[in-house]
């Protein structure tokens, strides 16, 4: 299923963000990981029967322009906060997968005023000394087809993460600021960030729970899409809308 609509939002200093949208209802913002926005389209489609789902493409992915100055996870987090304000979205459920989970966590630390819930799916971002992040090597040039767009995405990831190796050593102690309901979903066979890493993530929030998906690795939206969708919907439907909404 293709997005119902797409839009481009322009910000200062030549920054433009492409956003695909599905469905109607409660707003859900999905932040993709290294696999790109297409890797979360199935999840977005699955939620479209009850939600207005927005999937921005991180600048630098899918042939989009990333200005040289736009080079950190903080830049992404602030931009998506600005996007929520610009679109005047409230009661937003924020979902982040892998690298997008790191971005989502940083965004929530900054401001949860427009958020009602946070879902992290096999997220990177925190430092857990006993459970290090195992960053997979990107494919070599001879493993890629001429039409493959992943190299640009890998370059953008390197720019965003810098020398931090997909973690912010200060993030874990800041997660106590995030009081909204949080769900950390993990693939049982994740080799990039293990389930114990995910449990440490969940334990760092004051109001979080942990859910494990059997027979799934780092990309449960690909490995076990129906199971993931069920867990996500159950979590979203557990919220009571604020009075007056």
PyMOL commands that set and color helices and strands:
alter all, ss='L'
color gray80, all
select helices_A, chain A and resi 37-47+73-86+99-110+141-143+150-161+171-177+195-203+220-223+225-237
alter helices_A, ss='H'
color red, helices_A
select strands_A, chain A and resi 5-10+16-22+26-31+51-57+92-97+115-121+181-187+208-213
alter strands_A, ss='S'
color yellow, strands_A
deselect
rebuild
show_as cartoon
